[in-house]
Structure formats: C-alpha cells, structure tokens
Amino acid sequence: MDMAAYRQDFPTMRAGKGVYLDSACQALRPDSVIAAVNEYYTQCPACGERSVHWMSNMVSVRVDEAREALCRFFDGADPSSFIFTRNTTEGLNTVAFGSGLKKGDAVVTGDAEHNSNYVPWLTLRDSVGLKIRLSRSGPSGIFDLESLKAAMNHDVKLVAIGQCSNVTGCVVPIKDIAEIAHDWGARILVDGAQGAPHLATDLKKWDIDYYAASLHKMCGPSGMGFLYGKPECLRDLRPLLVGGGTVGLVTYDHVDFAPSPDRFEAGLQDYAGIFGTKAALDYLTKVGMDNIAAHDADLMHYLFETTRKVKDLVMVGPDEPAHRCGVFSFNIKGMGAHDVAMMLDSIDGIMVRSGMHCAHPFHVARGIEGSVRASVYLYNNHEDIDRFAAALKKVAATFGD
C-alpha cells in the first residue's frame, strides 16, 4: 500500500518542519483525531454518564462507542472489559496493586522492560515481600522462552511482560508466553505500549488476561490509555482509585462497588480524550495494521541500509532489521547520547530520543550509559530516513571517536 497519502493527514508533516523520529515516545495526531477532540469541547462539553440532559446523553453514547471500538480493534472479550486510563503505566499499576499479591508470591518479568513494568514489582517486594524473577534475553535483547520456562514454578502468580521493547524493538512471543503462564496457573499481564501501535493484537486468540496500552502512541490524544482484563480477572481486581462513579450505593458504613468498567474509572473522565480515542482507532483501522507493520519493516530495512557505513556507529539491540519493530537504537563511539541527539536537531531538525528511555535496568545491566533512539511510524518515509542518515554521518565524521 502507498502510505504517502496518509502523511498529509498530519498537520506537523504538512508544515514540513524537521523530521519526527520519536514516535516510540508519542505519535503525531491526524486531522480526524484533532477534530474529534475539538468536537467534544465545541459541541457537547458536558459530563457523561451522570446527568440526563441531551448533552450528557450524547457524551455517554460516545463513551460507549469508543469502548466498543477498542473491543473490535483488539478483539477483546466484551466492551466492558476495557477500562479507560491515563496511560499504560496506570494500567500496569492497577493490576500490580489490585491483584492481592502477598509475601511469598512471585512475579516473572523480562530483563528489557520499561520502568513502569519494574517499579511496581520492586515496590511490592519492599512492602509485602513479593519475589521477582527475571526471564533473561540474549545479548542483543531477543526474548528467550527457555529462560522464561526456567523462571516458572507454582509460586508465580503473574507473568508481566512487554509486547515489544522500546529500546531494541524486539517483539515478544506473547501467545507462547501466555500458554506457559497458564500451564503454571499464573496470569499474564502484557505491557502493550510499544506493540499496540505497530502490530495487530488479538486478545482472545492470544488468551491474554490483562493488557495495558497508551493511545498517545497510537495517534490518539495525550493522557489516554486503557487496561483490558478478562471478565473473571477484573472481578478479582481491586481498583486503584475509588470514589465518584465507581460505586452503586454508599452509606455511612458500607459501599457497594459498581461492576466493570465503572468500578475502575473514578471521577470525571477525559471525555475529549475518549472522543479522540475512537477517532484514532478508526484511523488506524482505515490504514490497516498489516499495512503499518509492512511499512515499518520497509523503513527499518532502509534505515539499516542508509546507516551501515556511519563512522563509529554501535547498535543497541539486534543487528538485523527484521528483529526491530519500528525502533533503531544506537550510539556513536566517543559521544554521549544527548550530544548526538542535540546535534541531529541542530543540523537538520532531526527529532530523536536520547537517554535510557525509561528502561534503566536494560542499560545498566549491559554497561550502557544511554542510547539514541530513532523510531518510525506510518507517516514517515524514505526521505526522512535519508535526512537522518545524512545528518548522522556528519555528526559521526566530525565528532566521533
């Protein structure tokens, strides 16, 4: 499919200012998503699911439509299994602190996870005595199923794993991991922040218990995410926040909590963000997730090809583009990652990420102080890669080791 036409749907791209290669942090938004957010504020800026007037009813209908769109897009069990959150981090924390994990229980996670899939477990280790086990990846970050199997036993209650690394781009075999977890009587929690924007994800087929992702990485509004849970899993889960909207009836000495999803959505919601969520899902559906994956693969191959002769370039992660899902992390010998990023921006407006990318354990364990990350999405093209490669060659030739 020719993706060139879609590029024109993004105001930032039409403006032609610089080269945006930071989509693993946050994706750009198309006109339709911006229009949907504006629609809420200009047409029905009211509180949904509480009042009975027409404006509130309109918002309530749109909330239901967005939840139904999530269910279709990810093939979930039921629309009520999708809970609106601010981001992936909130979803992961909801499961971590709501699962009733106690002393002696164990959680298995990977060694290339985002901090949001480490810090909750470290906190529970220190507060209740949770045990943490790591599934170790290979030197380049490729997931090792045998290491996961070796970490499993009957005290493991949860396997918490990222669908795709935000540093290496390595995709994890989620369906296989779910089978292993369930064989041991454990549930699986998937951090879909990096996988959801790029890969067709089938929650029912993969038998996923919990799945969290961020809409701001999927062309949706900032501050919007979701948590999915199987109905039986959500029934066992305590909400992270309680209060207005989460209850059926409250007296001075008793509370009846509402069923999912209301039980997990305390307070007034980001209705503009929910409007934009539906628009983003519609947009990605129109483009096609298989087309996005194919476009990502083409850009990764071209990126490897154009940077192959960059002086003193050291890859972080696999040296094969087929193993990278939209992410190209690297260093230039003798240079700090932040210095490289600032120079790329100064030379030709090349916007990349630098540092440890909120994946500190991965970098620390490998003795890497940080890395530069160029990440692509559906609106990028070969010209963007050419400009990136040209600027990078100039930086490396002038300031490299």
The 8 nearest C-alpha neighbors of each residue, nearest first, counted from 0:
[[1, 2, 290, 294, 293, 3, 286, 291],
 [2, 0, 3, 4, 5, 294, 290, 286],
 [3, 1, 5, 4, 0, 6, 377, 378],
 [4, 2, 6, 5, 1, 7, 378, 380],
 [5, 3, 6, 2, 7, 1, 8, 378],
 [6, 4, 7, 8, 3, 2, 378, 9],
 [5, 7, 378, 4, 3, 8, 9, 12],
 [6, 8, 5, 9, 4, 13, 12, 10],
 [7, 9, 29, 5, 6, 30, 10, 4],
 [8, 10, 29, 12, 7, 11, 6, 28],
 [11, 9, 13, 12, 14, 8, 29, 30],
 [12, 10, 14, 9, 13, 15, 16, 27],
 [11, 13, 15, 14, 9, 10, 6, 7],
 [12, 14, 10, 15, 11, 7, 9, 6],
 [13, 15, 11, 12, 16, 10, 9, 17],
 [16, 14, 12, 13, 17, 11, 18, 10],
 [17, 15, 14, 18, 11, 348, 12, 13],
 [16, 18, 348, 349, 15, 19, 347, 350],
 [17, 19, 349, 383, 350, 348, 20, 16],
 [18, 20, 350, 21, 349, 17, 351, 22],
 [21, 19, 374, 373, 351, 350, 375, 22],
 [22, 20, 351, 374, 23, 24, 19, 352],
 [21, 23, 26, 25, 24, 374, 20, 375],
 [24, 22, 21, 374, 25, 193, 165, 216],
 [25, 23, 22, 21, 216, 26, 352, 374],
 [24, 26, 22, 216, 215, 23, 21, 27],
 [27, 25, 22, 216, 218, 215, 217, 28],
 [26, 28, 218, 25, 29, 9, 22, 11],
 [29, 27, 218, 9, 32, 219, 26, 30],
 [30, 28, 9, 8, 31, 32, 33, 27],
 [29, 31, 33, 32, 8, 34, 9, 28],
 [30, 32, 34, 29, 33, 35, 278, 279],
 [33, 31, 275, 35, 278, 34, 30, 29],
 [32, 34, 30, 36, 35, 31, 37, 29],
 [35, 33, 37, 31, 32, 36, 38, 30],
 [36, 34, 38, 32, 275, 37, 33, 274],
 [37, 35, 271, 275, 33, 38, 34, 39],
 [38, 36, 34, 40, 35, 39, 41, 33],
 [39, 37, 35, 41, 36, 42, 40, 34],
 [38, 40, 43, 44, 271, 37, 42, 36],
 [39, 41, 44, 37, 38, 42, 43, 36],
 [40, 42, 38, 39, 37, 43, 44, 36],
 [43, 41, 38, 39, 40, 44, 37, 54],
 [42, 44, 39, 54, 45, 40, 41, 58],
 [45, 43, 40, 39, 42, 41, 46, 54],
 [44, 46, 55, 43, 54, 47, 58, 39],
 [47, 45, 55, 49, 48, 267, 58, 44],
 [46, 48, 59, 55, 58, 49, 45, 56],
 [47, 49, 59, 50, 55, 46, 56, 58],
 [50, 48, 47, 51, 46, 55, 244, 59],
 [49, 51, 55, 52, 48, 47, 46, 56],
 [52, 50, 56, 55, 53, 49, 48, 54],
 [53, 51, 55, 54, 50, 56, 57, 49],
 [54, 52, 56, 55, 57, 51, 50, 58],
 [55, 53, 57, 56, 43, 52, 45, 58],
 [54, 56, 47, 58, 57, 53, 45, 52],
 [55, 57, 53, 59, 54, 58, 52, 60],
 [56, 58, 54, 60, 55, 59, 53, 61],
 [57, 59, 47, 61, 55, 56, 60, 62],
 [60, 58, 47, 56, 62, 48, 61, 57],
 [61, 59, 63, 57, 58, 62, 64, 56],
 [60, 62, 64, 58, 63, 59, 65, 57],
 [63, 61, 59, 65, 64, 60, 58, 66],
 [62, 64, 66, 60, 61, 65, 67, 59],
 [65, 63, 61, 67, 62, 66, 68, 60],
 [66, 64, 277, 68, 62, 67, 63, 61],
 [65, 67, 69, 63, 68, 78, 64, 62],
 [66, 68, 64, 70, 78, 65, 69, 63],
 [67, 69, 65, 71, 66, 70, 72, 64],
 [70, 68, 72, 66, 67, 71, 73, 65],
 [69, 71, 75, 67, 78, 74, 68, 73],
 [72, 70, 74, 68, 69, 73, 67, 75],
 [71, 73, 69, 70, 74, 68, 280, 284],
 [72, 74, 201, 70, 75, 71, 200, 202],
 [75, 73, 71, 70, 201, 202, 72, 203],
 [76, 74, 70, 202, 73, 77, 203, 71],
 [75, 77, 229, 203, 80, 74, 78, 70],
 [76, 78, 80, 79, 75, 70, 81, 230],
 [79, 77, 67, 70, 80, 66, 81, 76],
 [80, 78, 260, 77, 81, 259, 66, 82],
 [79, 81, 78, 77, 228, 227, 230, 229],
 [82, 80, 227, 79, 78, 226, 66, 225],
 [83, 81, 226, 225, 260, 227, 84, 80],
 [82, 84, 225, 224, 226, 81, 264, 85],
 [85, 83, 224, 225, 86, 223, 89, 82],
 [84, 86, 223, 222, 224, 89, 83, 87],
 [87, 85, 224, 213, 88, 223, 84, 89],
 [88, 86, 212, 213, 90, 211, 89, 224],
 [89, 87, 91, 90, 86, 115, 92, 116],
 [90, 88, 92, 87, 91, 86, 93, 84],
 [89, 91, 226, 93, 87, 211, 88, 92],
 [92, 90, 88, 94, 93, 89, 95, 87],
 [91, 93, 95, 89, 94, 90, 96, 88],
 [94, 92, 90, 239, 91, 95, 97, 96],
 [93, 95, 97, 91, 92, 96, 98, 90],
 [96, 94, 92, 93, 97, 98, 91, 119],
 [95, 97, 93, 94, 98, 92, 99, 239],
 [96, 98, 237, 236, 94, 93, 99, 95],
 [99, 97, 236, 100, 94, 96, 95, 237],
 [100, 98, 97, 101, 96, 236, 237, 95],
 [101, 99, 98, 104, 129, 102, 96, 95],
 [100, 102, 104, 127, 129, 99, 103, 128],
 [101, 103, 128, 129, 127, 104, 100, 130],
 [102, 104, 129, 101, 130, 128, 105, 154],
 [105, 103, 154, 129, 102, 101, 130, 155],
 [106, 104, 155, 130, 154, 131, 129, 156],
 [105, 107, 157, 131, 155, 158, 156, 132],
 [108, 106, 132, 158, 133, 131, 159, 157],
 [107, 109, 159, 133, 160, 158, 134, 132],
 [108, 110, 134, 133, 111, 112, 160, 135],
 [109, 111, 135, 112, 133, 134, 361, 136],
 [112, 110, 361, 109, 164, 358, 113, 140],
 [113, 111, 110, 109, 116, 358, 161, 114],
 [112, 114, 358, 115, 116, 357, 111, 117],
 [113, 115, 117, 116, 358, 357, 118, 112],
 [116, 114, 113, 88, 117, 118, 119, 91],
 [115, 117, 114, 113, 112, 118, 119, 91],
 [118, 116, 114, 120, 115, 119, 121, 113],
 [117, 119, 121, 120, 115, 114, 122, 116],
 [120, 118, 122, 121, 117, 123, 95, 92],
 [121, 119, 123, 122, 118, 117, 124, 131],
 [122, 120, 124, 118, 123, 119, 117, 125],
 [121, 123, 119, 125, 120, 124, 118, 126],
 [124, 122, 126, 120, 125, 121, 127, 129],
 [125, 123, 129, 128, 121, 122, 126, 127],
 [124, 126, 122, 123, 128, 127, 121, 129],
 [125, 127, 123, 124, 128, 122, 129, 121],
 [128, 126, 102, 123, 101, 129, 124, 125],
 [127, 129, 102, 124, 125, 126, 130, 103],
 [128, 130, 124, 102, 104, 123, 127, 105],
 [131, 129, 105, 104, 124, 106, 103, 128],
 [132, 130, 106, 105, 107, 129, 133, 120],
 [133, 131, 107, 106, 150, 108, 130, 134],
 [134, 132, 108, 109, 107, 135, 110, 131],
 [133, 135, 147, 109, 146, 108, 110, 150],
 [136, 134, 110, 146, 133, 109, 143, 137],
 [137, 135, 142, 140, 143, 141, 110, 134],
 [136, 138, 140, 141, 139, 142, 143, 135],
 [139, 137, 140, 136, 141, 316, 365, 317],
 [140, 138, 316, 317, 137, 141, 315, 136],
 [139, 141, 136, 137, 138, 316, 142, 167],
 [142, 140, 137, 136, 139, 169, 143, 317],
 [141, 143, 136, 171, 140, 144, 137, 135],
 [144, 142, 136, 146, 145, 141, 135, 147],
 [145, 143, 147, 146, 148, 142, 176, 134],
 [146, 144, 148, 147, 143, 149, 134, 150],
 [147, 145, 149, 134, 144, 148, 143, 135],
 [146, 148, 134, 144, 150, 145, 149, 151],
 [147, 149, 145, 151, 150, 146, 144, 179],
 [148, 150, 146, 147, 151, 145, 134, 152],
 [151, 149, 147, 148, 132, 146, 134, 152],
 [152, 150, 148, 149, 155, 147, 153, 183],
 [151, 153, 154, 155, 183, 150, 149, 148],
 [152, 154, 155, 183, 151, 184, 156, 185],
 [153, 155, 104, 105, 152, 156, 103, 151],
 [156, 154, 105, 153, 106, 157, 152, 185],
 [157, 155, 185, 105, 106, 154, 104, 186],
 [156, 158, 186, 106, 185, 187, 155, 159],
 [157, 159, 187, 107, 106, 108, 188, 186],
 [160, 158, 188, 108, 189, 187, 157, 107],
 [159, 161, 189, 108, 109, 190, 158, 188],
 [162, 160, 190, 163, 189, 112, 191, 164],
 [161, 163, 191, 171, 194, 190, 170, 189],
 [162, 164, 170, 194, 161, 193, 169, 168],
 [165, 163, 168, 166, 169, 167, 161, 111],
 [164, 166, 168, 167, 193, 163, 23, 326],
 [167, 165, 164, 168, 328, 326, 356, 372],
 [166, 168, 316, 169, 164, 165, 323, 328],
 [167, 169, 323, 324, 164, 326, 165, 166],
 [170, 168, 323, 167, 164, 322, 163, 141],
 [171, 169, 163, 162, 168, 172, 164, 324],
 [170, 172, 162, 173, 163, 142, 169, 161],
 [173, 171, 175, 174, 176, 170, 162, 142],
 [172, 174, 176, 175, 171, 177, 162, 205],
 [173, 175, 205, 177, 176, 172, 178, 206],
 [176, 174, 178, 177, 173, 172, 179, 205],
 [175, 177, 173, 179, 178, 174, 180, 172],
 [178, 176, 180, 174, 175, 179, 187, 173],
 [179, 177, 175, 181, 176, 180, 182, 174],
 [178, 180, 176, 182, 177, 181, 175, 183],
 [181, 179, 185, 177, 183, 182, 178, 186],
 [180, 182, 184, 178, 185, 183, 179, 177],
 [181, 183, 179, 180, 184, 178, 185, 177],
 [184, 182, 181, 180, 185, 153, 152, 179],
 [183, 185, 181, 182, 180, 186, 156, 153],
 [186, 184, 156, 180, 157, 181, 183, 155],
 [185, 187, 157, 208, 180, 181, 158, 156],
 [186, 188, 158, 208, 157, 159, 177, 207],
 [187, 189, 209, 159, 210, 158, 208, 160],
 [190, 188, 210, 160, 161, 191, 159, 209],
 [189, 191, 161, 211, 192, 162, 160, 210],
 [190, 192, 212, 194, 162, 195, 211, 193],
 [191, 193, 212, 213, 190, 194, 195, 87],
 [194, 192, 163, 191, 195, 165, 196, 23],
 [193, 195, 191, 163, 162, 197, 198, 196],
 [194, 196, 191, 197, 198, 193, 192, 200],
 [197, 195, 217, 194, 216, 198, 193, 192],
 [198, 196, 194, 195, 292, 291, 288, 199],
 [199, 197, 194, 195, 200, 288, 292, 196],
 [198, 200, 288, 201, 289, 197, 195, 73],
 [201, 199, 73, 198, 202, 195, 74, 72],
 [202, 200, 73, 74, 204, 203, 205, 199],
 [201, 203, 205, 207, 75, 204, 74, 206],
 [202, 204, 206, 205, 201, 75, 74, 76],
 [203, 205, 201, 206, 202, 174, 207, 74],
 [204, 206, 174, 202, 203, 207, 201, 173],
 [207, 205, 203, 204, 202, 208, 177, 174],
 [208, 206, 202, 205, 209, 187, 177, 203],
 [207, 209, 229, 187, 228, 186, 188, 206],
 [210, 208, 228, 188, 227, 207, 189, 187],
 [209, 211, 189, 227, 226, 188, 190, 191],
 [212, 210, 226, 87, 190, 90, 191, 225],
 [211, 213, 192, 87, 191, 224, 225, 190],
 [214, 212, 224, 86, 87, 215, 192, 216],
 [213, 215, 219, 217, 224, 216, 223, 220],
 [216, 214, 219, 221, 220, 217, 213, 25],
 [215, 217, 26, 25, 214, 218, 213, 196],
 [216, 218, 196, 214, 219, 215, 26, 279],
 [219, 217, 28, 26, 279, 27, 215, 216],
 [218, 220, 215, 214, 279, 276, 217, 275],
 [221, 219, 215, 272, 275, 223, 222, 214],
 [220, 222, 215, 223, 219, 214, 272, 25],
 [221, 223, 85, 86, 220, 224, 215, 272],
 [224, 222, 85, 214, 86, 221, 220, 84],
 [225, 223, 86, 213, 84, 85, 214, 212],
 [224, 226, 83, 84, 82, 212, 211, 81],
 [225, 227, 211, 90, 82, 210, 81, 83],
 [228, 226, 81, 210, 209, 80, 211, 82],
 [229, 227, 209, 80, 208, 233, 232, 230],
 [228, 230, 232, 208, 231, 80, 233, 76],
 [231, 229, 233, 232, 80, 228, 234, 76],
 [230, 232, 234, 229, 233, 235, 228, 208],
 [233, 231, 229, 235, 234, 230, 228, 236],
 [232, 234, 236, 230, 235, 231, 228, 229],
 [233, 235, 231, 232, 236, 230, 259, 258],
 [236, 234, 232, 233, 231, 237, 98, 97],
 [237, 235, 233, 97, 98, 234, 238, 232],
 [236, 238, 97, 239, 98, 235, 96, 93],
 [239, 237, 263, 240, 97, 236, 93, 241],
 [238, 240, 93, 97, 237, 241, 96, 263],
 [241, 239, 238, 265, 242, 263, 264, 245],
 [242, 240, 265, 245, 238, 239, 243, 263],
 [241, 243, 265, 245, 244, 266, 240, 246],
 [242, 244, 266, 245, 265, 246, 241, 267],
 [243, 245, 265, 246, 266, 261, 242, 264],
 [246, 244, 262, 261, 265, 257, 243, 242],
 [247, 245, 256, 257, 244, 255, 248, 262],
 [246, 248, 257, 255, 256, 249, 245, 254],
 [249, 247, 255, 246, 254, 250, 256, 253],
 [248, 250, 254, 253, 255, 251, 247, 246],
 [251, 249, 253, 252, 254, 248, 255, 247],
 [250, 252, 253, 249, 254, 248, 255, 246],
 [251, 253, 250, 254, 249, 255, 248, 256],
 [254, 252, 250, 249, 251, 255, 248, 256],
 [255, 253, 249, 248, 256, 250, 246, 252],
 [254, 256, 247, 248, 246, 249, 257, 253],
 [257, 255, 246, 247, 245, 262, 254, 258],
 [256, 258, 246, 262, 247, 245, 261, 255],
 [259, 257, 262, 261, 260, 256, 234, 245],
 [260, 258, 261, 262, 79, 263, 257, 80],
 [259, 261, 79, 82, 262, 263, 258, 80],
 [262, 260, 259, 245, 264, 263, 257, 258],
 [261, 263, 245, 257, 259, 260, 258, 264],
 [264, 262, 238, 261, 260, 265, 245, 259],
 [265, 263, 261, 262, 245, 266, 260, 244],
 [266, 264, 244, 245, 241, 242, 243, 263],
 [267, 265, 243, 244, 268, 264, 242, 245],
 [266, 268, 265, 269, 46, 244, 243, 264],
 [267, 269, 270, 266, 264, 265, 46, 83],
 [270, 268, 272, 271, 273, 267, 223, 222],
 [269, 271, 273, 272, 268, 274, 39, 58],
 [272, 270, 36, 274, 39, 273, 269, 275],
 [271, 273, 275, 269, 270, 274, 220, 276],
 [272, 274, 276, 270, 275, 271, 269, 62],
 [275, 273, 271, 272, 276, 277, 35, 36],
 [276, 274, 32, 272, 278, 35, 36, 273],
 [275, 277, 273, 279, 219, 278, 274, 272],
 [276, 278, 65, 280, 275, 279, 274, 281],
 [277, 279, 275, 281, 32, 276, 280, 282],
 [280, 278, 282, 219, 276, 281, 277, 218],
 [281, 279, 283, 277, 282, 278, 284, 276],
 [282, 280, 278, 284, 279, 283, 277, 285],
 [281, 283, 279, 285, 280, 284, 278, 286],
 [284, 282, 286, 280, 285, 281, 287, 279],
 [283, 285, 287, 281, 282, 286, 280, 288],
 [284, 286, 282, 283, 287, 281, 280, 288],
 [285, 287, 283, 284, 282, 288, 290, 291],
 [288, 286, 284, 290, 289, 285, 283, 291],
 [287, 289, 291, 290, 199, 198, 292, 197],
 [288, 290, 292, 291, 287, 293, 199, 198],
 [291, 289, 293, 287, 288, 292, 294, 0],
 [290, 292, 288, 294, 289, 293, 377, 295],
 [291, 293, 295, 289, 290, 294, 197, 288],
 [294, 292, 290, 296, 295, 291, 289, 297],
 [293, 295, 291, 297, 296, 292, 290, 298],
 [296, 294, 292, 298, 293, 297, 325, 291],
 [297, 295, 293, 299, 294, 298, 292, 300],
 [298, 296, 294, 300, 295, 299, 301, 293],
 [297, 299, 301, 295, 300, 296, 302, 294],
 [300, 298, 302, 296, 301, 297, 320, 295],
 [301, 299, 303, 297, 302, 320, 298, 304],
 [300, 302, 304, 298, 299, 303, 305, 297],
 [303, 301, 299, 305, 304, 300, 298, 384],
 [304, 302, 300, 306, 301, 305, 307, 299],
 [303, 305, 301, 302, 307, 306, 300, 308],
 [304, 306, 302, 303, 307, 301, 388, 385],
 [307, 305, 309, 303, 308, 304, 388, 302],
 [306, 308, 304, 309, 305, 303, 312, 302],
 [309, 307, 306, 310, 305, 312, 392, 304],
 [308, 310, 306, 392, 307, 312, 311, 395],
 [309, 311, 312, 395, 308, 396, 392, 399],
 [312, 310, 332, 331, 313, 399, 309, 395],
 [311, 313, 331, 310, 309, 330, 314, 332],
 [314, 312, 330, 329, 331, 311, 315, 332],
 [315, 313, 329, 316, 328, 330, 312, 318],
 [316, 314, 329, 328, 167, 313, 317, 139],
 [315, 317, 139, 167, 140, 314, 318, 328],
 [318, 316, 139, 319, 322, 167, 140, 315],
 [317, 319, 320, 316, 314, 139, 322, 315],
 [318, 320, 317, 321, 322, 323, 303, 300],
 [321, 319, 323, 322, 300, 299, 318, 303],
 [320, 322, 319, 323, 296, 300, 324, 299],
 [323, 321, 320, 169, 319, 317, 324, 168],
 [324, 322, 168, 169, 320, 321, 326, 325],
 [323, 325, 168, 326, 169, 322, 170, 295],
 [324, 326, 375, 374, 295, 323, 168, 299],
 [327, 325, 374, 168, 324, 323, 373, 328],
 [326, 328, 373, 372, 374, 329, 325, 167],
 [329, 327, 372, 315, 371, 166, 370, 314],
 [330, 328, 314, 315, 371, 313, 370, 372],
 [331, 329, 313, 370, 312, 371, 332, 336],
 [330, 332, 312, 311, 334, 313, 399, 333],
 [333, 331, 400, 311, 334, 399, 330, 312],
 [332, 334, 400, 399, 331, 335, 398, 311],
 [335, 333, 332, 331, 399, 336, 338, 339],
 [334, 336, 338, 337, 339, 333, 331, 330],
 [335, 337, 370, 339, 371, 338, 353, 369],
 [338, 336, 340, 353, 339, 335, 341, 354],
 [339, 337, 341, 335, 336, 340, 342, 334],
 [340, 338, 342, 336, 337, 341, 343, 335],
 [341, 339, 337, 343, 342, 338, 351, 353],
 [342, 340, 344, 338, 343, 339, 345, 337],
 [341, 343, 345, 339, 344, 340, 346, 338],
 [344, 342, 349, 340, 346, 345, 341, 390],
 [343, 345, 348, 349, 341, 342, 346, 350],
 [344, 346, 342, 343, 347, 348, 341, 349],
 [347, 345, 343, 344, 342, 348, 390, 349],
 [348, 346, 349, 344, 345, 343, 17, 390],
 [347, 349, 344, 17, 345, 18, 350, 346],
 [348, 350, 344, 18, 343, 347, 17, 387],
 [349, 351, 19, 20, 344, 18, 348, 21],
 [352, 350, 21, 373, 20, 372, 340, 349],
 [351, 353, 372, 371, 21, 373, 340, 354],
 [354, 352, 371, 337, 336, 370, 372, 340],
 [353, 355, 369, 370, 356, 336, 337, 371],
 [354, 356, 369, 357, 359, 358, 370, 362],
 [357, 355, 358, 354, 353, 166, 359, 165],
 [358, 356, 114, 355, 113, 359, 115, 354],
 [359, 357, 113, 356, 114, 355, 361, 360],
 [358, 360, 362, 361, 355, 357, 363, 114],
 [361, 359, 363, 362, 364, 358, 111, 110],
 [362, 360, 111, 364, 359, 363, 358, 110],
 [361, 363, 367, 365, 359, 360, 364, 366],
 [364, 362, 366, 360, 365, 361, 367, 359],
 [365, 363, 361, 362, 366, 360, 367, 359],
 [366, 364, 362, 363, 367, 361, 360, 138],
 [365, 367, 363, 364, 362, 368, 361, 369],
 [368, 366, 362, 369, 365, 363, 370, 364],
 [369, 367, 366, 362, 363, 370, 355, 354],
 [370, 368, 354, 355, 367, 336, 362, 353],
 [371, 369, 336, 354, 330, 329, 353, 328],
 [370, 372, 353, 336, 329, 328, 352, 330],
 [373, 371, 328, 352, 327, 351, 353, 374],
 [372, 374, 20, 351, 327, 21, 326, 328],
 [375, 373, 326, 20, 21, 325, 22, 23],
 [376, 374, 325, 20, 22, 379, 326, 295],
 [377, 375, 378, 379, 22, 295, 325, 374],
 [376, 378, 379, 291, 294, 2, 295, 375],
 [379, 377, 6, 376, 5, 380, 2, 3],
 [380, 378, 377, 376, 375, 383, 6, 381],
 [381, 379, 383, 382, 378, 384, 298, 3],
 [382, 380, 384, 383, 385, 298, 379, 301],
 [381, 383, 385, 384, 380, 386, 379, 387],
 [384, 382, 386, 381, 380, 385, 18, 387],
 [383, 385, 387, 381, 382, 386, 388, 302],
 [386, 384, 382, 388, 387, 383, 389, 381],
 [387, 385, 389, 383, 384, 388, 390, 382],
 [386, 388, 384, 390, 385, 389, 391, 383],
 [387, 389, 391, 385, 386, 390, 306, 384],
 [390, 388, 386, 392, 391, 387, 385, 393],
 [389, 391, 393, 387, 392, 388, 343, 386],
 [390, 392, 388, 394, 393, 389, 387, 395],
 [393, 391, 395, 389, 309, 390, 394, 396],
 [392, 394, 390, 396, 391, 395, 397, 389],
 [395, 393, 391, 397, 392, 396, 398, 390],
 [396, 394, 399, 392, 398, 397, 393, 310],
 [395, 397, 393, 394, 399, 392, 398, 310],
 [398, 396, 394, 395, 393, 399, 392, 400],
 [397, 399, 395, 394, 396, 400, 334, 333],
 [400, 398, 395, 333, 396, 332, 397, 331],
 [399, 333, 332, 398, 311, 334, 331, 395]]
